[in-house]
Amino acid sequence: MTSTPLRFCPLLKQTIWGGRRLGEMLHKPIGDADDYAESWEIVDHGEDQSVVTDGELAGQSLGELFANRRQWLMGKDWVAANPDAKTFPLLLKFLDCNRVLSVQVHPDDAYGATMQPPDLGKTEA
């Protein structure tokens, strides 16, 4: 399909607990603000979409790739084992936690499916 690696443009998220380390340490294209908390590297979640930056697939979102080129992207064994999957199953992000955070509780798959947009459950690591 393509002979080059897929490269995506990160989605940068600002929150009250963010800082500047995403730019300083990881060289992310942050602006002048001091509240950049998350850099979503790989995402297929509703309107939040990773977009291919270069090569023959440039401009396509991860959601489009997952919908139209699923077997190429995931492999035939994964597709066979997950026939009902509607979105790319992983969210990869870097965090800059400039403040102490509260305990985060995430939904399981059943509750996540009721959210808008529907979400996959999260296993805490």
C-alpha positions as CSV (number, residue, x, y, z in Angstrom):
1,M,0.0,0.0,0.0
2,T,2.6,2.6,1.1
3,S,6.3,2.2,1.5
4,T,6.7,4.9,4.1
5,P,5.8,5.0,7.8
6,L,2.6,6.7,8.7
7,R,3.3,10.0,10.4
8,F,0.5,11.9,12.1
9,C,0.1,15.5,13.2
10,P,-0.4,15.6,17.0
11,L,-3.5,17.1,18.5
12,L,-2.5,19.4,21.4
13,K,-4.9,19.8,24.4
14,Q,-4.8,22.7,26.9
15,T,-6.0,22.4,30.5
16,I,-5.4,24.1,33.8
17,W,-2.9,21.5,34.9
18,G,-0.7,21.7,31.7
19,G,2.6,23.3,31.2
20,R,5.3,23.9,28.5
21,R,7.3,20.6,28.6
22,L,5.5,19.1,25.6
23,G,7.3,21.8,23.5
24,E,10.5,22.1,25.5
25,M,11.2,18.4,25.9
26,L,9.4,16.7,23.0
27,H,9.5,19.7,20.6
28,K,5.8,19.7,20.0
29,P,4.5,22.8,18.1
30,I,2.9,24.5,21.2
31,G,2.0,28.2,21.2
32,D,2.9,30.9,23.8
33,A,0.4,29.6,26.4
34,D,1.7,27.7,29.5
35,D,-1.2,25.2,29.8
36,Y,-0.4,22.5,27.2
37,A,-1.4,19.3,29.0
38,E,-1.7,16.6,26.3
39,S,-0.3,15.7,22.9
40,W,-2.6,13.1,21.3
41,E,-0.3,11.3,18.9
42,I,-2.6,8.6,17.7
43,V,-6.4,9.1,18.0
44,D,-9.6,8.1,16.4
45,H,-12.3,9.5,18.7
46,G,-15.2,11.3,17.2
47,E,-14.0,14.6,15.8
48,D,-10.6,14.2,17.4
49,Q,-8.7,12.5,14.5
50,S,-5.0,11.9,13.8
51,V,-4.3,13.0,10.2
52,V,-1.5,11.6,8.0
53,T,1.0,14.4,7.4
54,D,2.9,13.1,4.3
55,G,3.2,10.5,1.7
56,E,0.5,9.1,-0.6
57,L,-2.1,9.0,2.3
58,A,-1.5,12.6,3.4
59,G,-4.6,14.3,4.6
60,Q,-6.5,11.1,5.5
61,S,-7.6,10.7,9.1
62,L,-7.0,7.6,11.1
63,G,-10.8,7.1,11.2
64,E,-10.8,7.0,7.4
65,L,-7.9,4.6,7.2
66,F,-9.6,2.3,9.8
67,A,-12.9,2.4,7.9
68,N,-11.5,2.0,4.4
69,R,-8.2,0.1,4.8
70,R,-8.7,-1.8,8.0
71,Q,-7.0,-5.1,7.0
72,W,-4.0,-3.2,5.7
73,L,-3.8,-1.1,8.8
74,M,-4.5,-3.8,11.4
75,G,-3.8,-7.1,9.8
76,K,-6.2,-9.9,8.8
77,D,-6.0,-11.8,12.1
78,W,-6.9,-8.7,14.1
79,V,-9.8,-7.9,11.8
80,A,-11.1,-11.4,12.0
81,A,-10.9,-11.3,15.9
82,N,-12.6,-7.9,16.1
83,P,-15.2,-7.8,13.4
84,D,-17.4,-5.3,15.2
85,A,-14.7,-2.7,15.9
86,K,-15.8,0.7,14.7
87,T,-12.7,2.8,15.7
88,F,-9.0,2.4,16.0
89,P,-8.6,0.8,19.4
90,L,-5.8,2.8,20.9
91,L,-5.3,6.4,22.0
92,L,-1.6,7.3,22.4
93,K,-0.7,10.5,24.2
94,F,2.0,12.3,26.1
95,L,1.0,14.3,29.2
96,D,2.6,17.3,30.9
97,C,1.1,17.2,34.4
98,N,2.4,20.5,35.7
99,R,0.2,20.1,38.9
100,V,-0.8,17.3,41.1
101,L,-3.8,15.6,39.5
102,S,-6.9,14.0,41.2
103,V,-7.5,10.3,40.8
104,Q,-8.9,9.6,37.3
105,V,-11.7,7.1,36.9
106,H,-12.4,5.9,33.4
107,P,-15.5,4.0,32.0
108,D,-15.5,0.4,31.1
109,D,-16.6,-0.7,27.6
110,A,-20.3,-1.0,28.5
111,Y,-20.6,2.5,29.9
112,G,-18.2,4.0,27.3
113,A,-20.5,2.8,24.5
114,T,-23.3,5.0,25.9
115,M,-21.2,8.2,25.7
116,Q,-21.2,10.8,22.9
117,P,-19.2,10.1,20.9
118,P,-19.2,6.4,21.9
119,D,-15.9,5.4,23.6
120,L,-14.0,2.3,24.4
121,G,-13.4,1.4,28.0
122,K,-9.9,2.1,29.5
123,T,-7.7,-0.2,31.5
124,E,-5.7,1.7,34.1
125,A,-2.0,1.3,33.8
